[in-house]
Amino acid sequence: MNVHKSVIIIIAINLFVYICHFFMPGSIIEVPDLAVSAFSFYHPWQFITNMFVHTSFWHFAFNMYTLYWFGTALCRMLDEKKFLLIYLVGGVVGALFFATWAWFLSPYSYAIGASGAIFAVGGALAVLQPKMRVMIFPIPIEMPLWVALLGGGVLLSIFLGGVAWQAHLGGIVAGAIIGYIYRRKYLKSFRVQ
């Protein structure tokens, strides 16, 4: 499988921030300065920085594992610049969904993680390849990607608690819209399955 440079760079940035945050306390990486919240409207850089901070090893590992597979598949269909656009726009839109929700309902909550951006990549994939099938841990059954994204990603995260389902939903919406635009524009460039 061809590993795409842009996917590796995003993973490397996340790894660097993870190492700084967990292994160099007091370094330049501090969660309150990078997380998205209702107050991010006054600190707009947080709509981007939150995509590179994770709460734990498993949060980091699961997001980067998913990013590797979804990102590689998307890069094979489009190109690396379009992948980066979907990743970054999806992450920002996911953060905006969360911050808007927090502004009205929970102003002191905050969110971190690449999930909104990764859900955008998944949303674009689901539109570009509507019959794409995946298996999600721990369910050993193949299912359409869109079912895994909506069921496993959004609905399940609402019931789990402590998960920024608003960022997941915002990412999927942004990714699906961008994927739809690319599908219409480049329909003849790749085989839709």
C-alpha positions in Angstrom: 0.0 0.0 0.0 1.3 3.4 -1.0 1.7 5.5 2.2 1.0 9.2 1.4 3.2 11.9 2.8 0.4 14.2 3.9 -1.1 11.4 6.1 2.3 10.7 7.7 2.9 14.4 8.3 -0.4 14.8 10.1 0.3 11.7 12.2 3.8 13.0 13.0 2.5 16.4 14.1 0.0 14.7 16.4 2.8 12.4 17.8 5.0 15.4 18.4 2.3 17.2 20.4 1.4 14.0 22.3 5.0 13.5 23.3 5.4 17.2 24.3 2.2 17.2 26.3 2.6 13.9 28.2 6.4 13.6 28.5 7.5 17.2 28.9 5.0 18.7 31.4 5.1 22.5 31.5 6.3 22.6 27.9 4.7 24.8 25.3 1.9 22.3 24.9 -0.9 23.0 27.5 -4.4 21.6 27.0 -6.4 24.7 28.1 -4.5 26.9 25.5 -5.2 24.5 22.7 -8.6 23.0 23.4 -11.8 24.2 21.7 -14.5 25.6 23.9 -17.2 28.3 23.9 -14.4 30.8 24.5 -12.6 29.8 21.3 -14.5 32.5 19.5 -12.1 34.8 21.4 -9.1 32.5 20.6 -9.7 31.4 17.0 -6.4 29.4 16.8 -8.1 26.9 19.1 -10.3 25.8 16.2 -7.1 24.3 14.6 -4.9 23.5 17.6 -7.5 21.2 19.2 -7.0 18.8 16.3 -3.5 17.9 17.4 -4.1 17.3 21.2 -5.3 14.0 22.7 -6.5 13.0 26.2 -4.7 9.6 26.5 -2.6 7.1 24.7 -5.7 5.2 23.5 -7.4 8.3 22.3 -4.2 9.2 20.3 -3.6 5.6 19.1 -7.2 5.0 17.9 -7.5 8.3 16.1 -4.1 7.9 14.3 -4.9 4.3 13.3 -8.2 5.4 11.8 -6.6 8.4 10.2 -3.9 6.2 8.6 -6.5 3.9 6.9 -9.1 6.5 6.0 -6.5 9.1 4.9 -4.6 6.6 2.7 -7.8 5.5 1.1 -8.9 9.1 0.4 -5.4 10.1 -0.9 -5.6 7.2 -3.4 -8.9 8.5 -4.7 -8.2 12.2 -4.7 -4.8 13.8 -4.0 -2.9 14.9 -1.0 -3.9 18.5 -1.2 -7.6 17.6 -1.3 -7.1 15.2 1.6 -5.5 18.0 3.7 -8.3 20.4 2.7 -10.9 17.8 3.9 -9.0 17.1 7.1 -8.4 20.7 8.1 -11.8 22.1 7.1 -13.6 19.1 8.7 -11.6 19.6 11.9 -12.5 23.3 12.0 -16.1 22.7 11.3 -16.3 20.0 13.9 -14.7 22.4 16.4 -17.2 25.1 15.4 -20.1 22.6 16.0 -18.8 21.8 19.4 -18.0 25.5 20.4 -21.4 26.7 19.2 -23.1 23.9 21.3 -20.9 24.8 24.3 -21.7 28.5 23.9 -25.4 27.9 24.4 -25.5 24.9 26.6 -22.2 24.2 28.4 -19.8 27.1 28.3 -17.1 25.6 30.5 -16.8 22.3 28.6 -13.9 21.8 26.2 -12.9 19.3 23.5 -9.6 18.1 22.1 -8.7 15.5 19.5 -8.6 14.8 15.8 -11.9 13.1 15.7 -13.8 15.9 13.9 -11.2 15.9 11.2 -11.1 12.1 10.9 -14.8 12.0 10.7 -14.6 14.5 7.8 -12.2 12.2 6.0 -14.6 9.3 6.7 -17.6 11.4 5.6 -15.9 12.2 2.3 -15.0 8.5 1.8 -18.6 7.5 2.4 -19.9 9.9 -0.3 -17.1 9.1 -2.8 -17.4 5.3 -2.2 -20.9 4.7 -0.9 -20.6 0.9 -1.0 -17.2 0.9 0.9 -17.4 -1.7 3.7 -15.4 -1.6 7.0 -15.2 -3.4 10.3 -15.1 -1.4 13.5 -13.7 -2.6 16.8 -15.0 -4.6 18.6 -17.8 -5.6 16.1 -16.4 -8.3 13.8 -19.0 -7.7 11.1 -18.5 -5.8 7.8 -20.8 -2.9 7.4 -21.1 0.1 5.1 -18.8 2.9 6.1 -21.7 5.4 6.4 -23.3 3.0 9.0 -20.1 2.8 11.0 -19.7 6.6 10.9 -23.2 7.4 11.9 -23.9 4.5 14.2 -20.5 3.9 15.8 -19.2 7.4 15.6 -22.1 9.7 16.3 -24.9 7.8 18.0 -22.6 5.7 20.2 -20.6 8.7 21.3 -23.8 10.5 22.4 -24.6 7.7 24.7 -21.1 7.1 26.0 -20.7 10.5 27.5 -17.5 12.6 27.7 -17.2 12.3 23.9 -17.6 15.4 21.7 -20.3 14.0 19.5 -20.9 17.6 18.1 -17.3 17.6 16.6 -18.0 14.1 15.1 -21.2 15.3 13.6 -19.7 18.5 12.3 -16.8 16.6 10.7 -19.1 14.2 9.0 -21.3 17.0 7.6 -18.2 18.9 6.3 -16.6 15.8 4.8 -19.8 14.7 3.2 -20.4 18.1 1.6 -16.8 18.3 0.3 -16.9 14.7 -0.9 -20.2 15.4 -2.7 -18.6 18.4 -4.5 -15.5 16.3 -5.5 -17.7 13.4 -6.6 -19.7 15.7 -8.9 -16.6 17.4 -10.2 -14.3 14.3 -10.6 -16.9 11.6 -11.2 -15.2 10.4 -14.4 -11.7 10.6 -12.7 -12.3 7.6 -10.5 -14.6 4.6 -10.2 -17.4 5.1 -7.7 -18.2 1.9 -5.9 
